[in-house]
């Protein structure tokens, strides 16, 4: 294993001291390139939209389909679990059989699943649609990113394309919250799923003629056992935790699925240690930058998704805001996140990604703790808006800096695995946060008491993570060997 004895590659300013030539201005994209980029970005935007457009519609959805508050988390989890569990496997399938082919398949599945969710007649049919949406997203996200990087050559053209893609992804969450509130108030919750159906119908016919086929020439093997064990293990654990929060740990199904989840995830580790083409590189996880960077990413995603879920219920059921008004609160959050995205690279350039990661986690935890002051008075909406918006600015700083931290000092031939871990951490974080803590809000006798409990635990977890990540990354300082390398 290599050791990390380089300068802090997460700090862009080091480029001026290593003799590298400053990048040339980005070339103008041809009309075909712009259309192809539009298709790829629209698909990624659609997936980002799906993570947020339904949030403010959850109370209306629950009333219409007869879903309890404790069951509403599955509207989010049913999508996030397959999208995270199958992400790496579908990326490898795209490498083997063709990225455009799998990208189009994912788009078609996503559109059909969105239609099923739109027309759902009971909780089972709706959750089936959401799970199939997650499978479609698991095909769209890795193949779309691979198609973008293979279509645009490394250098200014790719940098520009990735910049546009990243901006639209960050806007997807904001637009989803505002559009979700507006559509739910005007047309009902089903219109949020119909919007996704319309997106898929627009993008799918354009993609075949604009995107080139792409696959890896060495035809890597598929780690099917790894994908099956990790997805099944996560599903079992989430079911166990969610059911236990509602009915306790004494139930037979809770104990059974909890044990099954632990066994399956243990089997996943064993599978990954033996396969030649793992979904997750275990030796790479022993690098301090990879391990602690991903730990920070896991915490920032899981805890922020929990805050958003909990505040959605609080704003509508305690403060009695409409779905549209709730969407505006999260719209302000998205605007400030977009603002943070414009200056975060400059802050990272000055202070380094590792320091920014720790500082961002500390800021997110502190501002989350401010939500403990929420009560039943109307002024609380302003506190909620300010605290969650500022916390989201820190959250975005953590997202950008953890990705740079994880990929710093990793050899070029292992960059694919490192970036795969970054994406998987994001998906798993979104998946586990709400089941672990969100259920405390939905099952508490008083929703406000439940909100305070979730917020307190959330803040403690994020602040603890900030301290642990700071200590862990000290082992990866320039000139010191990376732990476990």
Secondary structure, DSSP 8 states (H G I E B T S, - for coil): -----S--TT-GGGGGGTT-----------HHHHHHHHHHHHHHHHHHHHHHTTGGGHHHHHHHHT--GGGTHHHHHHHHHHHHHTHHHHHHHHHHH-HHHHHHHHHHHHHHHHHHHHT--SHHHHHHHHHHHHHHHHHHHHHHHHHHHHHS-TTHHHHHHHHHHHHHHHHHHHHHHHHHHHHHHHH-THHHHHHHHHHHHHHHHHHHHHS-----TT-----HHHHHHHHHHHHHHHHHHHHHHHH-TTSHHHHHHHHHHHHHHHHHHHHHHH-SS-SS-HHHHTSHHHHHHHHHHHHHHHHHHHHHHHHHHHHHHTS---HHHHHHHHHHHHHHHHHHHHHHHHHHHHH-HHHHHHHHHHHHHHHHHGGGG--SSTTHHHHHHHHHHHHHHHHHHHHHHHHHHHHTT--GGGHHHHHHHHHHHHHHHHHHHIIIIIHHHHSSSSHHHHHHHHHHHHHHHHHHHHHHHHHHHGGGSTTS--TT-
